[in-house]
Amino acid sequence: MKSLKNLCIFTLLVAFVVGMPFLSSAQDKIKITVACGAVGLEKQLTDEALAEFMKNHPNIEAKSLDTPDLANDRLGLYLQFFQAKSSEVDVFQIDVIWPGDLAEHLVDLNQYGAADVAKEHFPAIVQNNTVNGELKGIPWFTDAGLLYYRTDLLEKYGYKEAPKTWDELEAMATKIQEGERASNPDFWGFVWQGNAYEGLTCDALEWVASHGGGSIIEPDGNVSINNDMAIKALERAKGWVGTISPAGVTGFAEEDARNMWQAGNAAFMRNWPYAYKLGQADDSPIKGKIGVAPIPGEKAGQSAASLGGWQLAVSKYSKHPKEAAEVALYLASAAEQKRRAIVGSFSPTVMSVYQDKEVLEAVPFFGNLYDVFINAVARPSTISAPKYNEVSTLFFTAAHDVLTGKKDGKTAVEELELDLQDLMAKK
């Protein structure tokens, strides 16, 4: 009996020892965490890509980490990780405006293979992401502000094409809104992003630039916001609130505008490319009724779309920067960008993807609006780095003050000019 007991113990020990390598290999997997967004299909597409990556990299366990939708909140979270020199997150999804501000916390991806593929991406974005010769982020998807419109409603009210000027948009939005209110009291002419956050910086920059009012701070460092056309632009937008746009638009972010639009309660919407595929989903009330056009201008041909987009960066505090860079480069690869374009209408940064027949079939406006993407107006993040976040906060606060009636346009830009000059002098 004793020998049988000993045999059992021996057998268990052998099983444990033999099993140790398997236990060890599971425990020794390199764990990579990717901080990413969850707007629209972002989270789903990222998780699918990470699952595919792990099939071919059994030594790496990659997972995504949800982050706030609003860029300002996301940046605040990132800064907490960086200030703590935390290794909890390895790969960060960073806005096109952040490379300069966050450069000290990010590795040079050129040292991990990015130099071999960077030439596939839009040169301007690669240049934007390069700080002191170091590539701080590999481009993942680009963005530019777009005007969405209901094709069926334009036809119903006798319009043959999308508005090219703000005057035309206001006239169309007013007429369509008045007509549709007869059967839908919740209908509005135009929805956009009016909350006091980075999204308003994008919208308001489009208003100002499309009126010929400059780009807040010019590439030479000159603060240009205090001019008549900038005042006209902000006052014009103020006039939309409560007329062709709901009073609550001053609290709208991207998803607020999209939800109202996609529910069939707006004729026009300003948003990013991601909204297209969501609006064309099978359960969408407006499927098959969506048109996309450039942002209007004060005059025809004076369109201005804010440059947006996101990059993938690797933290200097990651314990596994090589593997983290592998993940980042895979997510930003041409094959992944093609998939994201087809499934989620995310605009590629790999130039060749815009010639892909499957992509153009899934998202036709990529071909028609290619020039919008490559000629988009950049926010003054490079010239103001590492103070851009403060610049943007001053700008969207001033714009929000005008929209809500707290200040008139002239007072807002005069005070903003002084605040920006003081900030730039201390940079």
Secondary structure, 3 states (H helix, E strand, C coil): CHHHHHHHHHHHHHHHHHHHHHHHHHHCCEEEEEEECCCCCHHHHHHHHHHHHHHHCCCEEEEEEECCCCHHHHHHHHHHHHHCCCCCCCEEEEECCCHHHHHHHECCHHHHCHHHCHHHECHHHHHHCEECCEECCEEEEEEECEEEEEHHHHHHCCCCCCCCEHHHHHHHHHHHHHHHCCCCCCCEEEECCCCCCHHHHHHHHHHHHHCCCCCCECCCCCECCCCHHHHHHHHHHHHHECCCECHHHHHCCHHHHHHHHHCCCEEEEEECCCHHHHHCCCCCCCCCCEEEECCCECCCCCCCCEEEEEEEEEECCCCCHHHHHHHHHHHCCHHHHHHHHHHHCCECCEHHHHHCHHHHHHCCHHHHCHHHHHCCECCCHHHHCCCHHHHHHHHHHHHHHHHCCCCCHHHHHHHHHHHHHHHHHCC
